[in-house]
Amino acid sequence: TQEIFFLSIGFIGQGIFASRFIVQWIYSEKKGVSSIPLIFWYLSIFGGIGLLTYAIFRKDPVIIIGQLFGIFIYLRNLILIYKNKK
């Protein structure tokens, strides 16, 4: 059903979003300093999109606003990273 479809999107989005912390932790441990890898921002965006999709389906304005704001920040960080690499 539609409910199960969007529930699945929400769980997948949450899983992707949460995985970014594990990735960042492993990356920092390998480097020996606290650091954020590029993949962190991609996981943030894709996880945020999954959560935003679920929030829109649920008509939850709190999560919708939070995810929209977050996705904008994650995208901006990627723009700044790629801008500085040029």
C-alpha positions, 0 to 999 in steps of 0.5 A: 500500500501507499502507507508502506511505500512511504514508511519504507522511504522514511526508514531508508532515508533515516538509515542513510542519514544516520550512516553519515555519523558512522562514516564520519567517525571511521574517517576521523579515526583513520585520520587521527583527527576529527574530520568530515569526508565528502561522502558525509554531505552526500549521505546528508542530502540523500537521507534528508530527501528521503526524510523530507519525502516521508514528512511531506506524505505525513504532512508534518510541517516540523520535519518538512521545515527542518529537512528543507533547511538542512538540505539547503545547508548540505548543498551549500557545503558541497558548493563551497567544497567544490568551489575551493577545489578549483 
